[in-house]
Amino acid sequence: MAEEIKSSGQDKQTQGDVVKGDFSTILIGVGTLLDSTMAPLSKIVSQALDSLTVVAKQILEGVNSSLGNKK
């Protein structure tokens, strides 16, 4: 009887460890997936902002030169 209780307790502990291991594996997988998805997206956003900065600078230079010519 005591051995049955010990073995059932060990089985529960082993199953709990497996569940914890599976959960951590899932979390690591999700984190890796998000990381691999976000890296290219952040690069695209950065390039878009750089392009907008160049366009804004050109617009401001155009406005500045047209106002400078009217004086």
Biopython code that builds the backbone (N, CA, C, O; Angstrom):
import numpy as np
from Bio.PDB.StructureBuilder import StructureBuilder

atoms = [
    (1, "MET", "N", (0.822, -1.187, 0.000)),
    (1, "MET", "CA", (0.000, 0.000, 0.000)),
    (1, "MET", "C", (0.865, 1.249, 0.000)),
    (1, "MET", "O", (0.604, 2.198, -0.739)),
    (2, "ALA", "N", (1.887, 1.239, 0.828)),
    (2, "ALA", "CA", (2.767, 2.407, 0.893)),
    (2, "ALA", "C", (3.518, 2.584, -0.422)),
    (2, "ALA", "O", (3.775, 3.706, -0.859)),
    (3, "GLU", "N", (3.865, 1.463, -1.045)),
    (3, "GLU", "CA", (4.572, 1.545, -2.319)),
    (3, "GLU", "C", (3.661, 2.110, -3.417)),
    (3, "GLU", "O", (4.120, 2.843, -4.293)),
    (4, "GLU", "N", (2.369, 1.763, -3.364)),
    (4, "GLU", "CA", (1.427, 2.285, -4.356)),
    (4, "GLU", "C", (1.308, 3.804, -4.235)),
    (4, "GLU", "O", (1.250, 4.515, -5.238)),
    (5, "ILE", "N", (1.272, 4.288, -2.997)),
    (5, "ILE", "CA", (1.173, 5.729, -2.767)),
    (5, "ILE", "C", (2.441, 6.422, -3.265)),
    (5, "ILE", "O", (2.364, 7.472, -3.902)),
    (6, "LYS", "N", (3.600, 5.843, -2.980)),
    (6, "LYS", "CA", (4.857, 6.418, -3.446)),
    (6, "LYS", "C", (4.916, 6.464, -4.966)),
    (6, "LYS", "O", (5.294, 7.480, -5.550)),
    (7, "SER", "N", (4.541, 5.354, -5.605)),
    (7, "SER", "CA", (4.638, 5.307, -7.063)),
    (7, "SER", "C", (3.646, 6.261, -7.713)),
    (7, "SER", "O", (3.969, 6.878, -8.728)),
    (8, "SER", "N", (2.447, 6.399, -7.154)),
    (8, "SER", "CA", (1.474, 7.327, -7.743)),
    (8, "SER", "C", (1.938, 8.769, -7.529)),
    (8, "SER", "O", (1.700, 9.623, -8.383)),
    (9, "GLY", "N", (2.588, 9.046, -6.419)),
    (9, "GLY", "CA", (3.138, 10.384, -6.179)),
    (9, "GLY", "C", (4.264, 10.697, -7.148)),
    (9, "GLY", "O", (4.385, 11.829, -7.618)),
    (10, "GLN", "N", (5.083, 9.711, -7.447)),
    (10, "GLN", "CA", (6.172, 9.920, -8.400)),
    (10, "GLN", "C", (5.626, 10.125, -9.805)),
    (10, "GLN", "O", (6.157, 10.935, -10.564)),
    (11, "ASP", "N", (4.570, 9.401, -10.158)),
    (11, "ASP", "CA", (3.958, 9.560, -11.475)),
    (11, "ASP", "C", (3.412, 10.976, -11.642)),
    (11, "ASP", "O", (3.585, 11.597, -12.691)),
    (12, "LYS", "N", (2.757, 11.477, -10.605)),
    (12, "LYS", "CA", (2.216, 12.838, -10.676)),
    (12, "LYS", "C", (3.340, 13.856, -10.820)),
    (12, "LYS", "O", (3.215, 14.820, -11.575)),
    (13, "GLN", "N", (4.425, 13.645, -10.107)),
    (13, "GLN", "CA", (5.548, 14.575, -10.184)),
    (13, "GLN", "C", (6.165, 14.544, -11.584)),
    (13, "GLN", "O", (6.508, 15.590, -12.133)),
    (14, "THR", "N", (6.303, 13.378, -12.148)),
    (14, "THR", "CA", (6.864, 13.244, -13.485)),
    (14, "THR", "C", (5.952, 13.908, -14.511)),
    (14, "THR", "O", (6.429, 14.608, -15.405)),
    (15, "GLN", "N", (4.657, 13.696, -14.390)),
    (15, "GLN", "CA", (3.717, 14.325, -15.316)),
    (15, "GLN", "C", (3.754, 15.841, -15.170)),
    (15, "GLN", "O", (3.670, 16.558, -16.167)),
    (16, "GLY", "N", (3.875, 16.334, -13.955)),
    (16, "GLY", "CA", (3.968, 17.778, -13.735)),
    (16, "GLY", "C", (5.226, 18.351, -14.359)),
    (16, "GLY", "O", (5.198, 19.440, -14.933)),
    (17, "ASP", "N", (6.336, 17.621, -14.250)),
    (17, "ASP", "CA", (7.580, 18.077, -14.861)),
    (17, "ASP", "C", (7.464, 18.117, -16.374)),
    (17, "ASP", "O", (7.977, 19.028, -17.025)),
    (18, "VAL", "N", (6.782, 17.113, -16.930)),
    (18, "VAL", "CA", (6.601, 17.074, -18.386)),
    (18, "VAL", "C", (5.747, 18.253, -18.831)),
    (18, "VAL", "O", (6.047, 18.882, -19.846)),
    (19, "VAL", "N", (4.689, 18.559, -18.090)),
    (19, "VAL", "CA", (3.820, 19.678, -18.443)),
    (19, "VAL", "C", (4.594, 20.978, -18.358)),
    (19, "VAL", "O", (4.481, 21.825, -19.245)),
    (20, "LYS", "N", (5.382, 21.150, -17.299)),
    (20, "LYS", "CA", (6.184, 22.360, -17.169)),
    (20, "LYS", "C", (7.188, 22.462, -18.303)),
    (20, "LYS", "O", (7.401, 23.543, -18.852)),
    (21, "GLY", "N", (7.795, 21.359, -18.651)),
    (21, "GLY", "CA", (8.759, 21.352, -19.744)),
    (21, "GLY", "C", (8.102, 21.685, -21.069)),
    (21, "GLY", "O", (8.653, 22.447, -21.863)),
    (22, "ASP", "N", (6.933, 21.123, -21.313)),
    (22, "ASP", "CA", (6.216, 21.406, -22.553)),
    (22, "ASP", "C", (5.794, 22.868, -22.614)),
    (22, "ASP", "O", (5.885, 23.503, -23.665)),
    (23, "PHE", "N", (5.333, 23.398, -21.489)),
    (23, "PHE", "CA", (4.898, 24.793, -21.454)),
    (23, "PHE", "C", (6.070, 25.732, -21.720)),
    (23, "PHE", "O", (5.937, 26.700, -22.469)),
    (24, "SER", "N", (7.214, 25.446, -21.111)),
    (24, "SER", "CA", (8.374, 26.303, -21.345)),
    (24, "SER", "C", (8.853, 26.182, -22.787)),
    (24, "SER", "O", (9.315, 27.162, -23.372)),
    (25, "THR", "N", (8.747, 24.997, -23.359)),
    (25, "THR", "CA", (9.120, 24.827, -24.768)),
    (25, "THR", "C", (8.193, 25.634, -25.666)),
    (25, "THR", "O", (8.641, 26.253, -26.631)),
    (26, "ILE", "N", (6.917, 25.629, -25.352)),
    (26, "ILE", "CA", (5.960, 26.424, -26.124)),
    (26, "ILE", "C", (6.277, 27.908, -25.990)),
    (26, "ILE", "O", (6.271, 28.634, -26.985)),
    (27, "LEU", "N", (6.553, 28.365, -24.775)),
    (27, "LEU", "CA", (6.874, 29.781, -24.571)),
    (27, "LEU", "C", (8.131, 30.186, -25.327)),
    (27, "LEU", "O", (8.183, 31.261, -25.924)),
    (28, "ILE", "N", (9.133, 29.334, -25.301)),
    (28, "ILE", "CA", (10.369, 29.630, -26.029)),
    (28, "ILE", "C", (10.088, 29.685, -27.528)),
    (28, "ILE", "O", (10.602, 30.556, -28.230)),
    (29, "GLY", "N", (9.275, 28.757, -28.013)),
    (29, "GLY", "CA", (8.913, 28.754, -29.434)),
    (29, "GLY", "C", (8.153, 30.001, -29.839)),
    (29, "GLY", "O", (8.424, 30.582, -30.890)),
    (30, "VAL", "N", (7.202, 30.419, -29.011)),
    (30, "VAL", "CA", (6.436, 31.633, -29.297)),
    (30, "VAL", "C", (7.350, 32.855, -29.260)),
    (30, "VAL", "O", (7.243, 33.736, -30.113)),
    (31, "GLY", "N", (8.243, 32.911, -28.281)),
    (31, "GLY", "CA", (9.186, 34.024, -28.200)),
    (31, "GLY", "C", (10.094, 34.088, -29.413)),
    (31, "GLY", "O", (10.354, 35.171, -29.939)),
    (32, "THR", "N", (10.574, 32.949, -29.857)),
    (32, "THR", "CA", (11.422, 32.905, -31.046)),
    (32, "THR", "C", (10.647, 33.341, -32.281)),
    (32, "THR", "O", (11.167, 34.074, -33.122)),
    (33, "LEU", "N", (9.404, 32.888, -32.389)),
    (33, "LEU", "CA", (8.568, 33.265, -33.518)),
    (33, "LEU", "C", (8.320, 34.770, -33.537)),
    (33, "LEU", "O", (8.428, 35.409, -34.584)),
    (34, "LEU", "N", (7.989, 35.332, -32.375)),
    (34, "LEU", "CA", (7.768, 36.779, -32.299)),
    (34, "LEU", "C", (9.037, 37.554, -32.621)),
    (34, "LEU", "O", (8.990, 38.573, -33.310)),
    (35, "ASP", "N", (10.164, 37.074, -32.125)),
    (35, "ASP", "CA", (11.432, 37.742, -32.382)),
    (35, "ASP", "C", (11.768, 37.729, -33.867)),
    (35, "ASP", "O", (12.183, 38.747, -34.421)),
    (36, "SER", "N", (11.592, 36.591, -34.506)),
    (36, "SER", "CA", (11.908, 36.495, -35.932)),
    (36, "SER", "C", (10.915, 37.286, -36.777)),
    (36, "SER", "O", (11.247, 37.692, -37.891)),
    (37, "THR", "N", (9.712, 37.511, -36.273)),
    (37, "THR", "CA", (8.721, 38.308, -36.994)),
    (37, "THR", "C", (8.958, 39.794, -36.781)),
    (37, "THR", "O", (8.831, 40.585, -37.716)),
    (38, "MET", "N", (9.299, 40.178, -35.563)),
    (38, "MET", "CA", (9.433, 41.590, -35.244)),
    (38, "MET", "C", (10.706, 42.211, -35.811)),
    (38, "MET", "O", (10.716, 43.400, -36.127)),
    (39, "ALA", "N", (11.761, 41.444, -35.944)),
    (39, "ALA", "CA", (13.020, 42.001, -36.446)),
    (39, "ALA", "C", (12.860, 42.567, -37.860)),
    (39, "ALA", "O", (13.257, 43.709, -38.090)),
    (40, "PRO", "N", (12.298, 41.821, -38.814)),
    (40, "PRO", "CA", (12.117, 42.412, -40.147)),
    (40, "PRO", "C", (11.123, 43.570, -40.153)),
    (40, "PRO", "O", (11.302, 44.542, -40.886)),
    (41, "LEU", "N", (10.071, 43.466, -39.332)),
    (41, "LEU", "CA", (9.096, 44.555, -39.273)),
    (41, "LEU", "C", (9.717, 45.836, -38.746)),
    (41, "LEU", "O", (9.440, 46.921, -39.258)),
    (42, "SER", "N", (10.551, 45.715, -37.732)),
    (42, "SER", "CA", (11.191, 46.920, -37.189)),
    (42, "SER", "C", (12.155, 47.518, -38.201)),
    (42, "SER", "O", (12.315, 48.737, -38.259)),
    (43, "LYS", "N", (12.797, 46.675, -38.996)),
    (43, "LYS", "CA", (13.694, 47.170, -40.036)),
    (43, "LYS", "C", (12.904, 47.929, -41.101)),
    (43, "LYS", "O", (13.340, 48.982, -41.566)),
    (44, "ILE", "N", (11.743, 47.396, -41.486)),
    (44, "ILE", "CA", (10.892, 48.059, -42.476)),
    (44, "ILE", "C", (10.399, 49.399, -41.949)),
    (44, "ILE", "O", (10.408, 50.393, -42.675)),
    (45, "VAL", "N", (9.970, 49.432, -40.697)),
    (45, "VAL", "CA", (9.491, 50.681, -40.098)),
    (45, "VAL", "C", (10.627, 51.702, -40.039)),
    (45, "VAL", "O", (10.418, 52.882, -40.317)),
    (46, "SER", "N", (11.805, 51.257, -39.684)),
    (46, "SER", "CA", (12.956, 52.148, -39.622)),
    (46, "SER", "C", (13.271, 52.731, -40.991)),
    (46, "SER", "O", (13.538, 53.927, -41.107)),
    (47, "GLN", "N", (13.243, 51.905, -42.024)),
    (47, "GLN", "CA", (13.511, 52.394, -43.380)),
    (47, "GLN", "C", (12.433, 53.372, -43.840)),
    (47, "GLN", "O", (12.736, 54.362, -44.507)),
    (48, "ALA", "N", (11.180, 53.099, -43.487)),
    (48, "ALA", "CA", (10.089, 53.994, -43.856)),
    (48, "ALA", "C", (10.242, 55.349, -43.178)),
    (48, "ALA", "O", (10.015, 56.389, -43.798)),
    (49, "LEU", "N", (10.628, 55.336, -41.904)),
    (49, "LEU", "CA", (10.832, 56.599, -41.193)),
    (49, "LEU", "C", (12.016, 57.378, -41.765)),
    (49, "LEU", "O", (11.971, 58.606, -41.846)),
    (50, "ASP", "N", (13.065, 56.676, -42.157)),
    (50, "ASP", "CA", (14.205, 57.337, -42.790)),
    (50, "ASP", "C", (13.776, 57.996, -44.104)),
    (50, "ASP", "O", (14.178, 59.121, -44.400)),
    (51, "SER", "N", (12.964, 57.296, -44.881)),
    (51, "SER", "CA", (12.481, 57.846, -46.148)),
    (51, "SER", "C", (11.614, 59.078, -45.905)),
    (51, "SER", "O", (11.732, 60.075, -46.619)),
    (52, "LEU", "N", (10.748, 59.010, -44.902)),
    (52, "LEU", "CA", (9.904, 60.161, -44.576)),
    (52, "LEU", "C", (10.738, 61.350, -44.124)),
    (52, "LEU", "O", (10.398, 62.496, -44.418)),
    (53, "THR", "N", (11.819, 61.086, -43.416)),
    (53, "THR", "CA", (12.702, 62.163, -42.980)),
    (53, "THR", "C", (13.339, 62.850, -44.178)),
    (53, "THR", "O", (13.439, 64.077, -44.211)),
    (54, "VAL", "N", (13.769, 62.073, -45.155)),
    (54, "VAL", "CA", (14.376, 62.642, -46.364)),
    (54, "VAL", "C", (13.359, 63.481, -47.124)),
    (54, "VAL", "O", (13.676, 64.583, -47.574)),
    (55, "VAL", "N", (12.139, 62.970, -47.271)),
    (55, "VAL", "CA", (11.085, 63.702, -47.976)),
    (55, "VAL", "C", (10.739, 64.990, -47.240)),
    (55, "VAL", "O", (10.591, 66.041, -47.864)),
    (56, "ALA", "N", (10.610, 64.916, -45.918)),
    (56, "ALA", "CA", (10.287, 66.111, -45.133)),
    (56, "ALA", "C", (11.394, 67.154, -45.264)),
    (56, "ALA", "O", (11.110, 68.348, -45.355)),
    (57, "LYS", "N", (12.631, 66.721, -45.276)),
    (57, "LYS", "CA", (13.755, 67.654, -45.425)),
    (57, "LYS", "C", (13.702, 68.328, -46.796)),
    (57, "LYS", "O", (13.946, 69.530, -46.902)),
    (58, "GLN", "N", (13.388, 67.568, -47.842)),
    (58, "GLN", "CA", (13.291, 68.137, -49.185)),
    (58, "GLN", "C", (12.146, 69.144, -49.271)),
    (58, "GLN", "O", (12.283, 70.190, -49.906)),
    (59, "ILE", "N", (11.017, 68.829, -48.633)),
    (59, "ILE", "CA", (9.881, 69.761, -48.632)),
    (59, "ILE", "C", (10.265, 71.051, -47.924)),
    (59, "ILE", "O", (9.992, 72.142, -48.424)),
    (60, "LEU", "N", (10.901, 70.930, -46.756)),
    (60, "LEU", "CA", (11.297, 72.125, -46.014)),
    (60, "LEU", "C", (12.321, 72.959, -46.781)),
    (60, "LEU", "O", (12.270, 74.189, -46.749)),
    (61, "GLU", "N", (13.247, 72.297, -47.466)),
    (61, "GLU", "CA", (14.223, 73.038, -48.272)),
    (61, "GLU", "C", (13.534, 73.754, -49.427)),
    (61, "GLU", "O", (13.901, 74.879, -49.768)),
    (62, "GLY", "N", (12.535, 73.107, -50.033)),
    (62, "GLY", "CA", (11.775, 73.743, -51.109)),
    (62, "GLY", "C", (10.986, 74.948, -50.615)),
    (62, "GLY", "O", (10.968, 75.992, -51.266)),
    (63, "VAL", "N", (10.343, 74.808, -49.482)),
    (63, "VAL", "CA", (9.579, 75.930, -48.902)),
    (63, "VAL", "C", (10.535, 77.059, -48.540)),
    (63, "VAL", "O", (10.244, 78.231, -48.782)),
    (64, "ASN", "N", (11.665, 76.707, -47.966)),
    (64, "ASN", "CA", (12.631, 77.713, -47.555)),
    (64, "ASN", "C", (13.174, 78.467, -48.775)),
    (64, "ASN", "O", (13.299, 79.691, -48.743)),
    (65, "SER", "N", (13.489, 77.752, -49.823)),
    (65, "SER", "CA", (14.038, 78.423, -51.012)),
    (65, "SER", "C", (12.977, 79.278, -51.708)),
    (65, "SER", "O", (13.292, 80.350, -52.224)),
    (66, "SER", "N", (11.727, 78.816, -51.728)),
    (66, "SER", "CA", (10.675, 79.622, -52.379)),
    (66, "SER", "C", (10.349, 80.863, -51.545)),
    (66, "SER", "O", (10.054, 81.918, -52.107)),
    (67, "LEU", "N", (10.397, 80.756, -50.235)),
    (67, "LEU", "CA", (10.181, 81.946, -49.399)),
    (67, "LEU", "C", (11.376, 82.887, -49.469)),
    (67, "LEU", "O", (11.219, 84.106, -49.409)),
    (68, "GLY", "N", (12.561, 82.321, -49.597)),
    (68, "GLY", "CA", (13.750, 83.149, -49.712)),
    (68, "GLY", "C", (13.791, 83.927, -51.009)),
    (68, "GLY", "O", (14.331, 85.033, -51.044)),
    (69, "ASN", "N", (13.237, 83.380, -52.074)),
    (69, "ASN", "CA", (13.230, 84.063, -53.365)),
    (69, "ASN", "C", (12.207, 85.192, -53.407)),
    (69, "ASN", "O", (12.381, 86.149, -54.161)),
    (70, "LYS", "N", (11.151, 85.098, -52.618)),
    (70, "LYS", "CA", (10.109, 86.118, -52.628)),
    (70, "LYS", "C", (10.488, 87.360, -51.831)),
    (70, "LYS", "O", (9.851, 88.402, -51.988)),
    (71, "LYS", "N", (11.484, 87.279, -51.001)),
    (71, "LYS", "CA", (11.846, 88.431, -50.167)),
    (71, "LYS", "C", (12.442, 89.456, -51.004)),
    (71, "LYS", "O", (12.822, 90.516, -50.506)),
]
sb = StructureBuilder()
sb.init_structure("model")
sb.init_model(0)
sb.init_chain("A")
sb.init_seg("    ")
for serial, (resi, resn, name, xyz) in enumerate(atoms, 1):
    if name == "N":
        sb.init_residue(resn, " ", resi, " ")
    sb.init_atom(name, np.array(xyz, "f"), 0.0, 1.0, " ", f" {name:<3s}", serial, name[0])
structure = sb.get_structure()
